[in-house]
Amino acid sequence: MSETTTRVIVVEDEPQIRRFVCDALRREACAAIEAATARQGLDEAADGKADLVILDLGLPDMNGIDFIRDLRTWSSVPILILSARSAEHDKIAALDTGADDYLAKPFGVGELLARVRALLRRHWHGEAKPHHQFGEVEVHLSRRIVSRGGAEIHLTQIEYRLLAVMLANSGKVLTHRYLIHEVWGPGYADQAHYLRIYVGRLRQKLEKDPTQPQHILTETGVGYRFQS
Amino acid sequence: MNTELPSSWCRARYVVAAVLCLLTTLGTLPLRELLDLANIVMIFLLTVFVAAVWLGRGPAVMAAVLAVALFDFFFVPPHLSFAVADGQYLVTFAVMLAVGLITSHLGALLSERTTEAESRERETRALYQLARDLGGALTVGQVAEITQLFLATVDMDVTVLVADTGKSGSTFHEFHEYGSHELNDLEKGFARTAHEKRTIVETDSLVGMGVAIVFLPLVAPEHVVGVLALAPRTDDVDRMRSLRPLLEAVASLVAITLERLHYAEAAQSSELQVAAERLRISILSSLSHDLRTPLTSLVGLADTLVQRQPPLDEGAIETAGIIRDQAHAMHHLMSNLLDMARLHACNITLNKEWQPFEEIVGSSTRLLTALLASRKLEIGLPRDLPLVHFDAVLLERVLCNLLENAAKYSPPGAPIQVIAGTREQWLEVSVGNDGPGFPAGRMDQVFDLFTRGEREPAVAGTGLGLAICKAIIEAHGGTIVAENRPGGACVRFALPLGTPPPSMEEEEAP
């Protein structure tokens, strides 16, 4: 870990949840800063020293989306959302506004820490790597070469662009809207089925078992997540 | 007494016409020596004309004939005799009679037209007033009352029959009656005919029996909203006929008003429904939030105990693990219950999108990784499955429920199959296991709420799973069946394929 302590702000109005989340973070040697309201959370984040914000979407004093929008005007700190599983549109709105990932309630400590670690890693090391490896696939972005088990794989332009966007955001949930905008450009927002067809083709070319993908994962109702 | 007045006035008019002619004769007799006979003819013609304008056609014709006779008797030599000395006077008589008849005809026509115009103007004003009154009506009862008051001025009783369109639009069920007297079966039959055939039904044979004899369909732009049943208070059939145009105008005004009320009511009730739906959804979501919060604490705090440093003793760790698992199970049960409540709400909004079925196979097996870890999953998905239009979150729930059931009701380590394919216009998916199968004879009940395969619950569960699957699949316009096959059980569901949107093919260039 870095020489200074990692600072994580936990914005959650429910004291019991806040307690176990902070306990878990402290065991990971993070400094967990507790905030019971959105206002308090924004105040804590104001010094710009936070490395991660964990945000409950159902806060009493402020809409979670407004919180993210506020924070995003001056900070790029990673945001992990805690939300109910059945509220897909809330998650999508939060992710489109600038949140980085979400965790459905109820969640275990193990899941929480895995997400926290992944977000912190991305935050510190950045995502712009020219070379990626996952499973038996190797991608050299600088040379535009994709190979699987040593044999080069032919990707179409759109497949390649889609893969590149996913690799650049490895570990992060990408909404359908974001991916379509990044790969096809504006004006294709209502053509979500293109994205699904191309994700299917990428899986067939890169995944060992396309019906049970290990890297290009579906976040049902929300989007996709790449996991190396 | 209304009917007597015209006939006595009729007779009186003839008398008046005769008196007029006599007065003219008496007035002009002293002038016989002073005036030329041609001028006296003129005076008689004037009298006939006046009679025509004031008294109508009949008295005018009589006046014309009488004028010729009086002129002949008193003025044409030889006087006081109908004999004519000079044959030329016969021409005078003929012309005088002809002019008298023609003027009487024209005069009578003029006065008839005037009367007609006046009565039409009155009618128009009355209809305008009726339209204004109906425009302010807020209930069907008020409409009926206004119509009754209006038609009472033309001596008619009216019953407004409003068709009950509550259930199924155009098909006719019952009338709601608004009127002074209840219709008998015969009248109802006529009303029904008028309603169904969209024509006016008249039954002259029943005149004077105090029953409705004219049935006017209330034809609004969209549909026939009801019938006006009219019962005249008199036996004057001709008068009834002459009122026809007025009655038709009234019927169309009432029809439009009823239609307006119908739509206003529909708009209001759909507003109410939307409000109720919104309330239901907000109750469900706050319930879901309030239940989930303590469960999240429970899972997290139990996890904290498991991972505590320094570690607790083994028994305590195991207990904490059990608490966590039970909290998860509780969450699962709660989600199922809330989903069921949501699905049972009359209109679920499906968030349907065109997508490959393969995606939710991958996502649901990943969600159940822990449960399926010890199982061999046999997945049979053709590579060329077309896109299907479905709600991914709900279909994922179906697949998860089926996979969980397959795992729950088969021996540990036994394989589970997920097989999909297309048949005609359907995507067919089956999830099977190598378990004991569904109990024979209860296959059709397994999808009912709170029904479980076995009578003695050896395996934890609520029996909600398959009921939810059925609700979701049926909301998608699909079907779901449970069946036993050699060596196991299987649930098959089918979703309609439809026509996927055109896919975009890119040019081949890496």
Interface residues (C-beta under 8 A of the other chain):
Chain A: E14 Q16 I17 R19 F20 V21 D23 A24 R27 G58 A84 R85 S86 A87 E88 K105 P106 F107 G108 V109 G110 L112 R144 H154 L155 T156 Q157 I158 Y160 Q191 A192 H193 Y194 R196 I197 V199 G200 Q204 D209 P210 T211 Q212 P213 L217 T218 E219 T220 G221
Chain B: S285 S288 H289 R292 T293 P294 L295 T296 S297 L298 V299 G300 L301 D303 T304 V306 Q307 Q309 R324 A327 H328 H331 S335 L338 D339 N351 E353 W354 Q355 P356 E358 E359 I360 V361 G362 S363 T365 R366 L377 I379 L381 R383 L387 A392 V393 E396 P500 P501 S503 M504 E506 E508 A509 P510
